[in-house]
């Protein structure tokens, strides 16, 4: 029989962030069960050239910084806070588990195991089943299941003689081919195109199969360092002013782009997708150099001489390497009450920061008594796939922020949170710096104006 106060399902970053903050704030015992052999969640299966698309300081657990405060001096991210890569994140997760959680003496870790109904844990290799007594709550840190190229189910078929790989294999086999076709339009696809370009592949040798174009958030607007204060906070104010003035989802997207808050790769194609991915202007410029872009819906079949698409077929070179980047990342699921009777379901409570949300949920769990109190401070923010979803999510995000600002313990926790970044920047300014104080006042005013208009904006969206 295993006994624990909290059983956390999943050793990804949201589960680690929850366990880290809960054990900092309470004397509770936490058991983490995970189907993988190592902490880090989907990062264990990620392609080798993947990096965070947000600055490293926004990621990880509250107690332990990820990376450092250096600014990249070269590459597509030049001039901005560095972005941790997959090996660094995996090493970080191992260190957090070993040196922070297990070393506390109040955390147990069960890898290669699964939780089963009836409060049982099964070891995947031996099949051994143990009963577990959960004294307080079951914590589901696996509700947001990532779909990644290595593990997702493909929606197209491949004919004989066609070489199709996932990005994990690209560095090993890329030198064997002269032409490449990248299938997908999201973060994985853009990473793959940028990796090819950065390794000297001419844009003319790359075909990009894009089912739907995406809006990207300009990474210049989310730099958590004092030297970026004016650009970051004026960007926040402008984004909320855009919401306050927008008359439709399309109008809001246009306003965000005009303000430099959102980016798109092709100025002649209006994106229909928004997944809260971040991009630098240098990355967008590099991607726009790829001219062979196929926009004919989804791929149905790969043959050695053609691509069968949703609308029609196009010819293809037989000596092409196809890189499948069509996985859809975080899947949309209905929002659930985060705090339930004997259960916590970790979801985003800040747009779009999952580790921050896991840590904040743990703090709220430690500080308040009833589920009603807790849920009032932490409503789930929907995972976006469109501009419409972005508007719906921003309404919940703003409501969370307004309610959290009225709770002194939550307000103070956020102000000092490493994973928030911007609140620490704001609280550290000199009250005599009238320009920065005015900028913060502008944000307060624009937040109120945005919230007053967003309900009307929602009425313009389809059900």
C-alpha positions as CSV (number, residue, x, y, z in Angstrom):
1,X,0.0,0.0,0.0
2,X,1.3,3.4,-1.0
3,X,0.1,6.4,1.0
4,X,0.4,10.0,-0.1
5,X,-1.4,13.4,0.3
6,X,-1.4,14.2,-3.4
7,X,-1.0,11.9,-6.3
8,X,0.1,13.8,-9.4
9,X,-0.5,12.1,-12.8
10,X,2.2,13.3,-15.2
11,X,5.9,14.4,-14.7
12,X,5.7,17.0,-17.4
13,X,6.4,20.7,-16.6
14,X,2.9,21.4,-15.3
15,X,3.1,18.4,-12.9
16,X,6.6,19.4,-11.8
17,X,5.6,23.0,-11.3
18,X,2.6,22.0,-9.2
19,X,4.7,19.6,-7.0
20,X,7.5,22.2,-6.6
21,X,5.2,25.0,-5.4
22,X,3.0,22.7,-3.2
23,X,6.0,21.3,-1.3
24,X,7.4,24.8,-0.9
25,X,4.2,26.0,0.7
26,X,3.0,23.0,2.7
27,X,4.3,19.9,4.5
28,X,2.3,17.6,2.2
29,X,3.7,14.4,0.7
30,X,3.4,14.2,-3.1
31,X,3.7,11.1,-5.3
32,X,4.3,11.6,-9.0
33,X,3.3,8.8,-11.4
34,X,4.3,8.9,-15.1
35,X,4.2,6.5,-18.0
36,X,7.5,7.7,-19.3
37,X,10.9,6.6,-17.9
38,X,12.1,10.2,-17.1
39,X,10.6,13.5,-16.1
40,X,10.0,16.1,-18.7
41,X,6.8,14.9,-20.5
42,X,6.8,15.3,-24.3
43,X,10.3,16.9,-24.2
44,X,11.6,13.3,-24.0
45,X,10.2,12.6,-27.5
46,X,11.0,16.0,-29.0
47,X,13.1,16.5,-32.1
48,X,16.7,17.5,-31.4
49,X,16.6,21.0,-32.8
50,X,13.5,22.2,-31.0
51,X,13.7,25.2,-28.7
52,X,11.3,27.1,-26.6
53,X,9.5,29.8,-28.5
54,X,9.3,32.0,-25.4
55,X,12.2,33.2,-23.3
56,X,13.5,30.5,-20.9
57,X,12.7,32.6,-17.8
58,X,8.9,32.0,-18.4
59,X,9.4,28.2,-18.3
60,X,10.1,25.5,-15.7
61,X,9.3,25.5,-12.0
62,X,9.0,28.4,-9.6
63,X,12.0,27.5,-7.4
64,X,14.6,26.8,-10.0
65,X,15.6,29.2,-12.9
66,X,15.9,27.6,-16.4
67,X,18.9,28.9,-18.3
68,X,20.3,32.4,-17.6
69,X,19.7,36.0,-18.5
70,X,22.0,36.1,-21.5
71,X,20.9,37.7,-24.8
72,X,21.5,35.8,-28.0
73,X,24.2,37.4,-30.1
74,X,23.5,35.5,-33.4
75,X,20.9,33.5,-35.2
76,X,17.3,34.2,-35.9
77,X,16.7,35.1,-32.2
78,X,19.6,37.7,-32.1
79,X,19.1,40.5,-29.7
80,X,16.5,38.6,-27.5
81,X,16.6,36.5,-24.4
82,X,17.9,33.1,-25.2
83,X,15.6,30.1,-25.8
84,X,16.3,26.8,-24.0
85,X,16.7,23.7,-26.3
86,X,15.5,20.2,-25.7
87,X,18.6,18.7,-24.1
88,X,18.8,21.7,-21.7
89,X,15.1,21.3,-20.7
90,X,15.5,17.5,-20.2
91,X,18.6,18.0,-18.0
92,X,16.7,20.7,-16.1
93,X,13.7,18.4,-15.4
94,X,16.1,15.7,-14.2
95,X,17.8,18.2,-11.9
96,X,14.5,19.5,-10.6
97,X,13.3,16.0,-9.8
98,X,16.6,14.8,-8.2
99,X,17.8,17.9,-6.5
100,X,14.6,19.7,-5.6
101,X,11.7,17.3,-5.3
102,X,13.2,13.9,-4.3
103,X,15.8,15.7,-2.1
104,X,13.0,17.3,-0.1
105,X,12.1,13.8,1.3
106,X,8.4,14.5,0.7
107,X,8.2,13.5,-3.0
108,X,8.0,10.0,-4.4
109,X,8.5,9.3,-8.1
110,X,7.0,6.3,-10.0
111,X,8.3,6.3,-13.6
112,X,7.1,3.7,-16.2
113,X,3.8,3.4,-14.2
114,X,0.2,4.3,-14.8
115,X,-2.6,5.3,-12.5
116,X,-5.8,3.2,-12.8
117,X,-9.3,3.8,-11.5
118,X,-9.8,2.4,-8.1
119,X,-6.7,4.2,-6.8
120,X,-4.2,1.6,-8.2
121,X,-0.8,2.1,-9.8
122,X,0.5,-0.4,-12.3
123,X,4.1,-0.8,-13.2
124,X,4.1,-1.0,-17.0
125,X,7.0,-3.4,-17.4
126,X,6.3,-5.9,-14.6
127,X,2.6,-5.5,-14.5
128,X,2.7,-5.3,-10.7
129,X,-0.3,-3.4,-9.2
130,X,-0.2,-1.5,-6.0
131,X,-3.1,0.1,-4.1
132,X,-2.6,3.7,-3.3
133,X,-4.3,5.7,-0.6
134,X,-4.7,9.4,-1.5
135,X,-5.2,11.3,1.7
136,X,-6.1,14.6,0.0
137,X,-6.3,14.9,-3.8
138,X,-5.7,13.4,-7.1
139,X,-3.9,15.9,-9.4
140,X,-4.4,15.4,-13.2
141,X,-1.4,17.0,-14.8
142,X,-2.0,15.1,-18.1
143,X,-5.3,16.7,-19.2
144,X,-3.5,18.7,-21.9
145,X,-2.1,15.9,-24.0
146,X,0.5,17.0,-26.5
147,X,0.4,15.6,-30.0
148,X,4.0,15.5,-31.4
149,X,5.4,14.2,-34.7
150,X,7.0,11.1,-33.2
151,X,3.8,9.8,-31.6
152,X,0.8,11.3,-33.4
153,X,-1.5,9.4,-35.7
154,X,-1.1,10.5,-39.3
155,X,-4.1,11.4,-41.5
156,X,-2.4,10.7,-44.8
157,X,-0.9,7.6,-46.5
158,X,2.5,7.1,-48.2
159,X,3.1,5.2,-51.4
160,X,6.0,2.9,-52.3
161,X,9.4,4.6,-52.8
162,X,8.5,7.7,-50.9
163,X,10.8,8.6,-47.9
164,X,8.8,10.2,-45.1
165,X,10.3,10.9,-41.7
166,X,9.5,12.8,-38.5
167,X,11.7,15.8,-37.6
168,X,13.6,13.7,-35.0
169,X,15.3,11.9,-37.9
170,X,16.1,14.9,-40.0
171,X,19.7,15.7,-38.8
172,X,20.7,12.1,-39.4
173,X,19.4,11.7,-43.0
174,X,19.1,15.2,-44.4
175,X,22.5,15.0,-46.2
176,X,21.2,12.1,-48.4
177,X,18.6,14.3,-50.2
178,X,18.7,17.4,-52.4
179,X,15.0,18.4,-52.0
180,X,12.8,18.6,-48.9
181,X,9.1,19.0,-48.4
182,X,7.9,20.1,-44.9
183,X,4.3,19.1,-44.2
184,X,2.6,21.4,-41.6
185,X,2.2,25.0,-40.7
186,X,2.7,25.2,-37.0
187,X,5.7,25.6,-34.7
188,X,7.3,22.3,-35.6
189,X,7.1,23.0,-39.3
190,X,8.6,26.5,-38.9
191,X,11.3,25.0,-36.7
192,X,12.1,22.5,-39.4
193,X,12.1,25.0,-42.2
194,X,14.4,27.3,-40.2
195,X,16.7,24.4,-39.3
196,X,17.1,23.6,-43.0
197,X,17.7,27.2,-43.9
198,X,20.2,27.7,-41.1
199,X,22.2,24.6,-42.3
200,X,22.7,26.1,-45.7
201,X,19.8,24.6,-47.7
202,X,18.7,27.1,-50.4
203,X,15.1,28.2,-50.2
204,X,14.6,26.8,-53.7
205,X,15.2,23.3,-52.4
206,X,12.4,23.5,-49.9
207,X,8.7,22.9,-50.5
208,X,6.4,23.9,-47.7
209,X,2.9,22.3,-47.5
210,X,0.7,24.6,-45.5
211,X,-2.9,23.6,-44.8
212,X,-3.8,26.8,-43.0
213,X,-1.6,29.9,-42.3
214,X,-1.0,31.0,-38.7
215,X,-0.7,34.2,-36.8
216,X,2.4,34.4,-34.6
217,X,3.0,36.6,-31.6
218,X,6.0,38.9,-32.1
219,X,8.7,37.6,-29.6
220,X,10.1,41.2,-29.3
221,X,6.9,42.0,-27.3
222,X,7.5,39.4,-24.6
223,X,11.1,40.1,-23.4
224,X,11.2,39.9,-19.5
225,X,14.3,42.1,-19.0
226,X,14.5,45.8,-17.8
227,X,16.1,46.9,-21.1
228,X,13.0,45.9,-23.0
229,X,10.6,47.6,-20.5
230,X,9.2,50.2,-22.8
231,X,8.6,48.0,-25.8
232,X,7.1,45.2,-23.7
233,X,4.7,47.2,-21.6
234,X,3.7,49.5,-24.5
235,X,3.0,46.3,-26.4
236,X,0.8,45.0,-23.6
237,X,-1.1,48.3,-23.5
238,X,-1.5,48.4,-27.2
239,X,-2.8,44.8,-27.4
240,X,-5.5,45.6,-24.8
241,X,-6.3,48.9,-26.5
242,X,-6.8,46.8,-29.7
243,X,-9.3,44.6,-27.9
244,X,-11.0,47.7,-26.5
245,X,-11.5,49.1,-30.0
246,X,-12.0,46.0,-32.2
247,X,-15.3,45.4,-33.9
248,X,-14.6,41.8,-35.0
249,X,-12.1,39.0,-34.8
250,X,-10.7,40.0,-38.2
251,X,-10.4,43.7,-37.1
252,X,-8.6,42.6,-34.0
253,X,-6.1,40.6,-35.9
254,X,-5.4,43.5,-38.3
255,X,-4.9,45.9,-35.4
256,X,-2.5,43.5,-33.7
257,X,-0.5,43.1,-36.9
258,X,-0.4,46.9,-37.5
259,X,0.9,47.4,-34.0
260,X,3.6,44.8,-34.6
261,X,2.1,42.5,-31.9
262,X,1.3,39.7,-34.3
263,X,3.2,38.5,-37.4
264,X,2.5,36.4,-40.4
265,X,4.8,34.8,-42.9
266,X,3.0,35.8,-46.2
267,X,1.5,39.3,-46.3
268,X,-0.7,38.2,-49.2
269,X,-2.4,35.4,-47.2
270,X,-4.7,36.1,-44.3
271,X,-4.1,33.5,-41.5
272,X,-7.1,31.6,-40.1
273,X,-5.2,29.9,-37.2
274,X,-3.8,31.2,-33.9
275,X,-2.1,28.8,-31.5
276,X,-0.2,31.3,-29.4
277,X,3.2,30.4,-31.0
278,X,5.9,33.1,-30.8
279,X,8.2,34.1,-33.6
280,X,10.9,36.8,-34.2
281,X,10.8,39.1,-37.2
282,X,14.1,37.5,-38.3
283,X,12.5,34.1,-38.4
284,X,9.5,35.4,-40.3
285,X,11.8,37.0,-42.8
286,X,13.7,33.8,-43.3
287,X,10.5,31.7,-43.8
288,X,9.2,34.2,-46.4
289,X,12.2,33.3,-48.6
290,X,10.6,29.9,-49.2
291,X,8.5,30.5,-52.4
292,X,7.3,26.9,-53.1
293,X,4.4,26.9,-50.7
294,X,1.4,24.6,-51.4
295,X,-1.9,25.8,-50.0
296,X,-4.4,23.3,-51.1
297,X,-5.8,21.9,-47.8
298,X,-4.5,18.8,-46.1
299,X,-2.3,16.1,-47.5
300,X,-4.2,12.9,-48.3
301,X,-1.4,10.8,-50.0
302,X,2.3,11.0,-50.8
303,X,3.3,9.4,-54.1
304,X,6.8,9.4,-55.7
305,X,5.6,11.8,-58.4
306,X,2.7,13.8,-56.8
307,X,1.0,15.0,-53.7
308,X,-2.7,14.3,-53.4
309,X,-4.2,17.2,-51.5
310,X,-7.7,17.9,-50.2
311,X,-8.6,20.0,-53.3
312,X,-6.4,18.5,-56.1
313,X,-3.0,16.8,-56.8
314,X,0.3,18.6,-57.6
315,X,3.4,17.1,-59.1
316,X,6.4,16.3,-57.0
317,X,10.0,15.4,-57.4
318,X,10.8,11.7,-56.8
319,X,14.0,12.6,-54.9
320,X,12.3,14.5,-52.2
321,X,12.5,13.9,-48.4
322,X,9.1,14.5,-46.7
323,X,9.2,15.7,-43.1
324,X,5.9,15.2,-41.3
325,X,5.2,18.1,-39.0
326,X,1.4,17.8,-39.1
327,X,0.9,17.0,-35.4
328,X,-1.4,19.5,-33.8
329,X,0.4,20.2,-30.5
330,X,-1.9,20.7,-27.6
331,X,-5.3,19.4,-28.3
332,X,-8.5,21.3,-27.5
333,X,-10.6,20.0,-24.7
334,X,-13.5,21.4,-22.8
335,X,-12.6,23.5,-19.8
336,X,-13.3,21.8,-16.5
337,X,-13.5,23.2,-12.9
338,X,-9.9,23.1,-11.8
339,X,-10.7,22.4,-8.2
340,X,-13.1,19.5,-7.7
341,X,-14.1,17.2,-4.8
342,X,-10.9,15.3,-4.2
343,X,-9.4,16.2,-7.5
344,X,-7.4,19.0,-9.3
345,X,-7.3,19.2,-13.1
346,X,-4.4,21.4,-14.1
347,X,-5.2,23.7,-17.0
348,X,-4.0,27.1,-18.2
349,X,-5.2,30.0,-15.9
350,X,-2.9,32.5,-17.6
351,X,-2.6,32.9,-21.4
352,X,-0.6,30.9,-22.6
353,X,1.6,29.9,-19.7
354,X,1.1,26.3,-18.6
355,X,4.0,25.9,-16.0
356,X,3.1,29.3,-14.4
357,X,-0.5,28.0,-14.2
358,X,0.6,24.7,-12.5
359,X,2.6,26.7,-9.9
360,X,-0.2,29.2,-9.3
361,X,-2.8,26.4,-8.9
362,X,-0.6,24.8,-6.3
363,X,-0.3,28.1,-4.4
364,X,-4.1,28.6,-4.4
365,X,-4.5,25.0,-3.2
366,X,-2.2,25.7,-0.3
367,X,-3.7,29.1,0.6
368,X,-7.5,28.7,0.4
369,X,-10.0,26.3,2.0
370,X,-13.0,25.8,-0.3
371,X,-13.1,24.8,-3.9
372,X,-15.4,27.7,-4.6
373,X,-12.9,30.2,-3.3
374,X,-10.1,28.5,-5.4
375,X,-12.1,28.2,-8.6
376,X,-13.1,31.9,-8.4
377,X,-9.3,32.7,-8.7
378,X,-8.5,30.2,-11.4
379,X,-10.8,29.7,-14.3
380,X,-9.5,27.6,-17.1
381,X,-8.4,29.6,-20.2
382,X,-9.3,27.8,-23.4
383,X,-6.6,26.5,-25.7
384,X,-6.8,28.6,-28.9
385,X,-6.7,27.4,-32.5
386,X,-8.2,30.5,-34.0
387,X,-8.6,34.3,-33.5
388,X,-12.1,33.6,-32.2
389,X,-10.6,31.3,-29.5
390,X,-8.0,33.9,-28.7
391,X,-10.8,36.4,-27.9
392,X,-12.7,33.8,-25.8
393,X,-9.5,33.0,-23.9
394,X,-8.6,36.7,-23.4
395,X,-12.0,37.2,-21.7
396,X,-11.2,34.5,-19.1
397,X,-7.6,35.6,-18.8
398,X,-8.7,39.2,-18.0
399,X,-11.3,38.0,-15.5
400,X,-8.7,35.8,-13.8
401,X,-6.3,38.8,-13.6
402,X,-8.9,41.1,-12.2
403,X,-10.0,38.7,-9.5
404,X,-6.4,37.7,-8.6
405,X,-5.6,41.4,-8.2
406,X,-8.2,41.7,-5.5
407,X,-6.7,38.8,-3.4
408,X,-3.7,40.1,-1.5
409,X,-1.9,36.7,-1.2
410,X,-2.4,35.8,-4.8
411,X,-1.5,39.3,-5.9
412,X,1.7,39.2,-3.9
413,X,2.6,35.8,-5.1
414,X,2.3,36.8,-8.8
415,X,4.3,40.0,-8.2
416,X,7.2,37.9,-7.0
417,X,6.8,35.0,-9.3
418,X,9.8,34.1,-11.5
419,X,7.5,32.5,-14.0
420,X,5.5,35.7,-14.5
421,X,8.4,38.0,-15.2
422,X,6.4,41.1,-16.1
423,X,5.0,41.7,-12.7
424,X,8.5,41.7,-11.2
425,X,9.6,44.2,-13.8
426,X,6.6,46.5,-13.0
427,X,7.1,46.3,-9.3
428,X,10.8,47.1,-9.5
429,X,10.4,50.5,-11.3
430,X,11.3,53.8,-9.6
431,X,8.1,55.7,-8.6
432,X,9.9,58.8,-9.8
433,X,10.3,57.4,-13.3
434,X,7.2,59.2,-14.6
435,X,7.4,57.7,-18.1
436,X,7.3,54.2,-16.9
437,X,4.6,55.0,-14.3
438,X,2.5,56.5,-17.0
439,X,2.9,53.4,-19.1
440,X,1.7,51.2,-16.2
441,X,-1.3,53.5,-15.8
442,X,-2.0,53.2,-19.5
443,X,-2.1,49.4,-19.1
444,X,-4.6,49.7,-16.2
445,X,-6.9,51.9,-18.2
446,X,-6.6,49.7,-21.3
447,X,-7.3,46.6,-19.3
448,X,-10.6,48.1,-18.1
449,X,-11.5,49.2,-21.6
450,X,-10.6,45.9,-23.1
451,X,-12.8,44.0,-20.6
452,X,-15.7,46.3,-21.2
453,X,-15.6,45.7,-24.9
454,X,-14.7,42.0,-25.0
455,X,-18.2,40.8,-24.1
456,X,-19.6,42.8,-27.0
457,X,-16.9,41.4,-29.2
458,X,-17.9,37.8,-28.2
459,X,-21.4,38.4,-29.6
460,X,-19.8,38.8,-33.1
461,X,-18.3,35.3,-33.0
462,X,-20.0,32.1,-34.2
463,X,-21.3,29.9,-31.5
